[in-house]
Amino acid sequence: MGASADHGFKIVVVGGFGVGKTTLVRSVSEIRPLNTEETMTQAGEEVDDVREVRGKSATTVAFDFGRITLDSRNVLYLFGAPGQERFWFLWDRLFSGTLGAVVLVDTRRIDDSWYAIDRLEKHGTPFIVACNDFGGPAHAPDDVRHALDLDPHIPLVTCDARSRESGKQVLIQLVQHVKNRYADPSAPADLPRQEFV
């Protein structure tokens, strides 16, 4: 952070295992991102469900970190959370002090997104949902919104986490959502979703 930069804003990227969080942070960061990826081993296959992420050879074991300079006084810090259930205990710490979050979703494994959305709603953290394009069949936004039980005011966008421009648009959507949420006091907060039994 430059000597004149005095405002740091934190954004967290969360989602299920193998949805592209590290890729998104890597694609938009202006610095070489700090990442804690480790090689996946056969021993890990007993702990992590790798059936739907064939070809994945490394996984985040703590968090990813990147940075974007907005102007001479403002810097955006990006944190990518680990997706495996055994690392979810880190998420609450990562959410502390965050401006907002991006929930990255693989629509082929939509159920993997529930925990991230639930945790953010419980924290009252503003968030948007970004469907990462893995080249599968396209899903109508209303179908994805229904499957995730998203409130109408939560933005739902599509992206390609590998593309810097696409990743930037996701972050712009999040910042716009946060701005709108706090600019209009009558706007609904990101309320906790009903629990289903």
Buried (B, 14 or more C-beta within 10 A) or exposed (E): EEEEBEEEBBBBBBBBBBBBBBBBBBBBBEEEBBBBBEEBEEEBEEEBBBEEBEEEEEBBBBBBBBBBBEEEEEBBBBBBBBBBBEBBEBBEEBBEEBBBBBBBBBBBBBEBBBBBBBBBBEBEBBBBBBBBBBEEEEBEBEEBBEBBEBEEEBBBBBBBBBBBEBBBBBBEBBBEBBEEBEEEEEEEEBEEBEEEE
